[in-house]
Amino acid sequence: MSSLTFHWFLPTSGDSRDVVGGGHGAPDTGTGRRRPPTVAYLGQIARAAEDLGFTGALTPTGAWCEDAWLTTAMVSQATERLKFLVAFRPGFVSPTLAAQMASTFQRQTGGRLLLNVVTGGESREQRAYGDFLDKDARYRRTGEFLHVVRELWRGGTVDLDGEHLRVEQARLTRVPDPVPEVYFGGSSPAAVEVAARHADVYLTWGEPPAQVAEKIARLREAAARAGRTLRFGIRLHVIARDTAADAWAEAHRLLDGFDPATVREAQANLARSESEGQRRMLALHGGSRDDLEIHPNLWAGIGLVRGGAGTALVGDHDEIADRIAEYQALGIDEFVLSGYPHLEEAYWFGEGVLPRLAARGLWRHPARAGAEAGVPVLPVAV
């Protein structure tokens, strides 16, 4: 059995001991004890993630956070193995320039770029950046964009006179090695078709296993029609502690910190989202503080104030490992995780859950696996 892959998260809008909201129209929260997203602090999180055994770290994109390209380019210098899952919105720059930027990133970091393509679910935010296409048109443009980028990465010369993009004799002087893998999410029919044709890894937000299984089946069928196969990942928060009581006490502490007015504002804003994935997140809790454990150890409380990924795995280390194994049995190979604050929570998960997954044969530390393959690595403190 191949090892599961775990990624952590770089909080480029700031970190806190409380939930930091934002995204998809949700108001900013967690400002009372905010840790600013300096390169020094983000580098501290990245180094911890690398030592603990995370393969990569996701950086978000949007008006509510720092730019992902620039931030990860700087933070990469604080690490040696950790990859960066850089969220990127097609349409804001040309596909040729984006392919060139990715190629440069690969060379300057030793091949540590992963590209998380985010089409953009909110027309209001897109228009602020000068993008006035509707949602379905944005997905069609994303398909054209990824077609050009992938051909350029293969070393080809590209001519395209598409619905939204046009390039003539586009070519890269130096292609990336290795070619960055493309991660892609989205629950709408338009998103599924783009993922089936262009993605390497399809990412879903943390829905209950039955819903995730249905989504995986839908994506596998669409990919098969396109003559392709996909890998699958899931985006979740995590609250792992030595005892279940301690974990749930922390979840309840976070919940107690949600001001009712902030929850109402967040839910009203998120209800206007054009994102199908966001609609599915809202349906998990319905804006209520009651019955937030929607599946054993799966808690929907984060989504009361945060847009995007709104669920957390909550429990003791063995319970969290059980839930990860449950998702793995459905076909999930990669887990993109986060927690508040991100530095401390990385250690709770890395020192508590990952060793249990290793004991079950579900995970191997990337540095140790590399050493066994003859790849030089740094010492590991786990």
Order of alpha helices (4+ residues) and beta strands (2+ residues): beta-alpha-beta-alpha-beta-alpha-beta-alpha-alpha-beta-beta-beta-alpha-beta-alpha-beta-alpha-alpha-alpha-beta-beta-beta-alpha-beta-alpha-alpha-alpha
